[in-house]
Amino acid sequence: MTLKRTGVSKKPQRRQRTDVRRTQIADAARAVVVKCGSEHVTVRVIAREIGVSEGALYRHFKSKHDILSLMVERVEEDLVKDIEERSVGGGAPLEVLESSLRNHVSAIQQRRGVSFQVVAEIISLGDKRLSKQASQALDAYTSRIRTILLLGAKAGQIRASVDADTAAILIAATLQGLVSRWALSGYAFDLEQEFDSVWSILRTAVASEGNHES
């Protein structure tokens, strides 16, 4: 008896390959932004970065704008993912925040600042839609920090007098400024060591008595 071959749809596999390629293209755009600056980002340069033709990129994106939009989306995921994962894992809020920020700084140092630097470069392009998206990415990151600060206040780790909104903005802006200074210096200093000094000051500013030490 001849068994009839059951047809298996190839659409999921195609979709997976498409998603992988789109991610590769977005990552290539980030690499170009970091190495050359946003003003030098073109479809041709991005294609050259990953070794494909411009036509191959247009099979996955309608325009350079769409590539940069996905790039910002990926940056936002990088910014908030670690905080969310560590928050779900439990632990004292202040320690969760410190651990998340330290891990983020470590990742930035290893990959030469492909987060805040990318956001700043995108905003510098002057594209209103991309600037709004980049701003929303920073807002999402700041919002996660605010949530942890509020949990810390409930747990008695954060002083009740600390305004969570203002403190979250201060922490996010300080981290962004630190990374920007590091990039402008040509990566001349150890980012993680510098973060330790900065965090010591920030922690003292928000922590309740008895929670100043790491």
Backbone torsions as a table, in degrees:
resi	resn	phi	psi	omega
1	MET	NA	132.6	179.8
2	THR	-90.3	124.5	179.4
3	LEU	-80.9	134.4	178.5
4	LYS	-80.4	125.8	-179.4
5	ARG	-69.0	128.3	178.5
6	THR	-80.8	125.6	-179.2
7	GLY	-71.7	134.4	178.0
8	VAL	-113.9	123.4	-178.5
9	SER	-62.7	134.7	178.3
10	LYS	-93.7	-0.5	-177.2
11	LYS	-60.8	-43.7	177.8
12	PRO	-59.5	-39.1	179.6
13	GLN	-66.7	-40.7	178.1
14	ARG	-63.2	-42.8	179.4
15	ARG	-60.8	-41.5	179.9
16	GLN	-63.4	-43.6	179.4
17	ARG	-64.0	-38.7	178.6
18	THR	-63.5	-44.5	179.4
19	ASP	-62.4	-41.4	178.9
20	VAL	-62.7	-45.2	-179.6
21	ARG	-65.0	-41.1	178.2
22	ARG	-61.6	-39.9	177.6
23	THR	-65.3	-41.3	177.9
24	GLN	-60.7	-41.0	-179.5
25	ILE	-67.0	-43.2	178.2
26	ALA	-63.0	-40.9	178.4
27	ASP	-65.4	-37.5	178.0
28	ALA	-64.6	-39.5	177.6
29	ALA	-62.5	-40.6	178.1
30	ARG	-62.3	-42.3	-179.6
31	ALA	-62.0	-40.4	179.7
32	VAL	-66.3	-41.7	179.1
33	VAL	-59.3	-45.9	-178.1
34	VAL	-66.7	-41.4	-175.9
35	LYS	-78.4	-38.4	-169.4
36	CYS	-118.1	-16.8	-174.7
37	GLY	94.5	152.0	-173.3
38	SER	-63.2	-29.2	-177.1
39	GLU	-67.8	-16.7	-179.4
40	HIS	-99.9	4.4	-179.6
41	VAL	-79.9	115.1	174.3
42	THR	-133.4	163.7	177.8
43	VAL	-60.1	-38.1	-179.8
44	ARG	-63.4	-43.9	-179.0
45	VAL	-67.2	-40.8	178.9
46	ILE	-63.8	-42.9	179.1
47	ALA	-61.5	-41.4	178.9
48	ARG	-64.5	-35.0	-179.1
49	GLU	-60.4	-36.8	-178.7
50	ILE	-107.2	3.4	173.5
51	GLY	74.8	38.6	176.8
52	VAL	-129.9	172.8	178.8
53	SER	-82.3	161.2	176.1
54	GLU	-61.8	-35.8	179.1
55	GLY	-60.6	-35.2	179.3
56	ALA	-64.9	-35.9	178.4
57	LEU	-68.7	-39.3	-177.9
58	TYR	-70.9	-12.5	173.1
59	ARG	-73.2	-19.2	-176.9
60	HIS	-112.3	-22.4	-179.1
61	PHE	-136.5	146.1	179.2
62	LYS	-79.0	-27.8	-174.8
63	SER	-159.2	171.8	175.0
64	LYS	-62.4	-35.4	178.9
65	HIS	-57.3	-42.5	-179.7
66	ASP	-66.0	-36.1	177.6
67	ILE	-64.7	-47.2	-178.9
68	LEU	-66.0	-33.4	178.4
69	SER	-64.2	-44.5	177.4
70	LEU	-66.2	-35.7	178.4
71	MET	-60.3	-44.7	178.5
72	VAL	-65.0	-38.3	177.6
73	GLU	-59.7	-43.1	178.7
74	ARG	-66.4	-37.5	177.8
75	VAL	-62.2	-43.7	178.4
76	GLU	-60.6	-41.7	178.0
77	GLU	-59.8	-42.8	179.4
78	ASP	-63.4	-38.7	-176.2
79	LEU	-68.3	-39.5	-172.1
80	VAL	-100.7	-19.9	-172.9
81	LYS	-59.0	-46.9	-175.0
82	ASP	-65.5	-40.9	178.4
83	ILE	-62.3	-43.8	-179.5
84	GLU	-63.7	-44.5	-178.5
85	GLU	-64.1	-42.1	-178.9
86	ARG	-72.2	-30.5	177.2
87	SER	-67.8	-41.2	178.3
88	VAL	-64.0	-32.7	-178.4
89	GLY	-70.7	-8.4	179.4
90	GLY	85.6	-169.8	-178.0
91	GLY	105.7	163.5	179.0
92	ALA	-64.0	131.8	-175.2
93	PRO	-52.1	-43.7	-177.6
94	LEU	-64.7	-37.7	178.6
95	GLU	-72.0	-36.0	176.4
96	VAL	-62.0	-43.5	179.9
97	LEU	-64.1	-48.4	179.9
98	GLU	-60.3	-45.0	-179.3
99	SER	-62.6	-41.9	-179.7
100	SER	-64.4	-47.6	-179.4
101	LEU	-64.6	-40.8	-179.9
102	ARG	-64.6	-41.0	179.2
103	ASN	-66.5	-37.8	178.0
104	HIS	-64.6	-43.8	179.2
105	VAL	-62.9	-40.3	178.7
106	SER	-61.9	-42.8	178.9
107	ALA	-65.2	-39.6	178.4
108	ILE	-62.7	-43.9	-179.4
109	GLN	-62.7	-39.8	-179.3
110	GLN	-69.5	-31.1	-176.4
111	ARG	-110.7	18.2	175.9
112	ARG	56.0	50.3	166.7
113	GLY	71.8	32.2	-177.4
114	VAL	-82.2	57.9	174.8
115	SER	-147.6	-84.1	179.8
116	PHE	-60.3	-38.4	-179.5
117	GLN	-62.6	-41.7	179.3
118	VAL	-64.6	-44.1	179.4
119	VAL	-59.8	-45.2	179.9
120	ALA	-62.6	-40.5	179.9
121	GLU	-66.1	-40.5	179.9
122	ILE	-63.9	-42.9	178.8
123	ILE	-62.5	-35.1	-178.9
124	SER	-67.3	-17.0	179.7
125	LEU	-68.5	-26.6	179.2
126	GLY	84.1	6.7	175.6
127	ASP	-78.1	117.1	-172.9
128	LYS	-61.5	-42.2	-178.2
129	ARG	-67.4	-42.7	179.2
130	LEU	-68.9	-37.9	178.2
131	SER	-62.9	-41.1	177.9
132	LYS	-63.5	-41.5	179.2
133	GLN	-64.9	-41.8	178.8
134	ALA	-64.8	-40.5	178.0
135	SER	-63.4	-39.5	178.7
136	GLN	-65.7	-33.3	177.4
137	ALA	-64.0	-44.1	177.5
138	LEU	-65.9	-38.2	178.3
139	ASP	-62.9	-40.3	179.6
140	ALA	-63.8	-40.2	178.4
141	TYR	-65.1	-46.3	179.4
142	THR	-62.4	-38.2	179.8
143	SER	-62.2	-38.7	178.2
144	ARG	-65.1	-39.8	177.4
145	ILE	-63.3	-43.8	179.0
146	ARG	-58.6	-43.1	-179.3
147	THR	-60.0	-42.5	179.9
148	ILE	-67.5	-38.8	177.9
149	LEU	-62.3	-39.9	178.2
150	LEU	-64.9	-40.5	176.6
151	LEU	-64.6	-37.0	178.2
152	GLY	-65.1	-36.2	177.9
153	ALA	-65.8	-41.4	178.6
154	LYS	-65.0	-33.9	-179.4
155	ALA	-82.9	-4.2	179.4
156	GLY	83.4	9.2	179.2
157	GLN	-87.0	-27.3	-179.9
158	ILE	-108.6	136.5	-179.8
159	ARG	-59.7	137.2	-178.6
160	ALA	-61.4	-25.6	-178.0
161	SER	-78.9	-9.6	-178.2
162	VAL	-76.8	126.3	175.4
163	ASP	-79.8	114.5	-173.8
164	ALA	-62.3	-38.1	180.0
165	ASP	-63.3	-48.8	-178.9
166	THR	-66.1	-42.3	-179.1
167	ALA	-64.3	-39.5	179.4
168	ALA	-64.4	-42.5	177.8
169	ILE	-62.7	-42.7	-179.5
170	LEU	-62.2	-45.5	-178.5
171	ILE	-65.2	-46.3	-179.8
172	ALA	-63.9	-43.2	-179.2
173	ALA	-66.9	-37.7	178.4
174	THR	-64.3	-42.6	179.3
175	LEU	-65.5	-42.3	178.4
176	GLN	-62.5	-42.8	178.7
177	GLY	-64.4	-38.9	178.9
178	LEU	-62.9	-45.3	179.8
179	VAL	-65.7	-39.6	179.4
180	SER	-63.8	-43.2	179.0
181	ARG	-63.5	-38.9	178.3
182	TRP	-62.8	-44.3	179.6
183	ALA	-66.4	-42.4	-179.9
184	LEU	-65.7	-26.5	179.3
185	SER	-79.5	-1.5	-176.0
186	GLY	77.9	29.3	-179.7
187	TYR	59.8	41.7	-171.8
188	ALA	-81.4	-15.3	-179.6
189	PHE	-126.1	165.4	-179.2
190	ASP	-78.1	111.6	-174.8
191	LEU	-64.3	-39.9	-177.9
192	GLU	-66.4	-40.2	177.8
193	GLN	-65.3	-40.3	178.7
194	GLU	-65.0	-37.7	178.2
195	PHE	-61.9	-40.1	-179.9
196	ASP	-56.2	-43.5	-180.0
197	SER	-67.2	-43.0	-179.6
198	VAL	-66.3	-43.3	-178.5
199	TRP	-64.0	-35.1	178.9
200	SER	-57.7	-40.9	179.4
201	ILE	-71.3	-44.3	-179.4
202	LEU	-63.4	-41.8	-179.2
203	ARG	-63.4	-44.0	179.1
204	THR	-61.2	-33.4	-177.1
205	ALA	-70.5	-29.3	-174.3
206	VAL	-111.3	-22.8	-172.8
207	ALA	-74.6	147.9	175.5
208	SER	-74.6	166.3	-178.8
209	GLU	-59.5	134.0	-178.1
210	GLY	93.4	-5.7	179.4
211	ASN	-120.2	20.2	-179.0
212	HIS	-78.0	-27.7	-178.1
213	GLU	-87.8	143.2	177.8
214	SER	-71.9	NA	NA
